[in-house]
Amino acid sequence: MKYLVGALGAVTVLALAAVAFIYSGIFNVSAKEPEASITTWALRTTMEQGVQRRASQASVPTQFSAVQVRAGARAFGHECAICHGAPGVPREAWAKSMNPMPPDLAKAAPRWSPAELHWIIRNGVKMSGMPAMSDHHSDEELWSIVAFVKALPQMTPATFQALAPNQSDAAGHDH
């Protein structure tokens, strides 16, 4: 009984300390300030584990077609390249100020499975700026974006321009 009272007391003190920290305003919420490494680790690990757990329920196409990659390239050029960039198309200047900065998907795509990419694109990611795309894209369109993202690591600027002509102009870039 004595240990139970002590444990409850410790939990109460920790809870009150957490509430005091939250209301203190000590934590710097500025997007200009980099996160502490422990915060970066905690947020990244939480995101990765959450995506892996939920993505395992997806029914992944056995392979992606050239038609899907082309459709995905067009959608990506219109909606995703402003934050992530694309081959030959830099991300918008303001996206470089996001915290966390949206990843360069040509480099990040290989570490995610198609099911995980689909989940991320479909549902978005809290506290990252990544919106849920399922409200305005069908599941077929989402899989096309996944097909394109999986093709990104080998894609050249010329290939992207052939797949999604004038996407750099649509993103507001002069090339």
C-alpha angles and dihedrals in degrees: 000000000000090000092049091054090048092049092049090048091052092048090049092051091049091048092050091047090052092050091047090051092049093050095041095075089222093127109089107228094183113132087214093067117078117237120254110260091248090054092048091049093047095048095043094046092046090050095046094047092045092050093046092050095049099036093061088079094062122111101227121203112246091235140355124242130222087246090058092048091051093048090046091050091055093048091044092050092051100042114012108036093071089070104022102032122223135228104303092358117095120212115258114276092244091056089063087066094057117113110239093028112228108257125251095251094205085068099033100043097078093061093057125070119228089254091053093048090049091052093049093047093043098046106023124218123271118238093011105084091245106134126211106256097193093088092069104021131065119233088253090056091048091053088051090056089049089051090053095046091051088052093049099089091065097036123114125206089251092054092048091049090050091050096044109020117203093008091132088057091047090054090055098255126134110220 
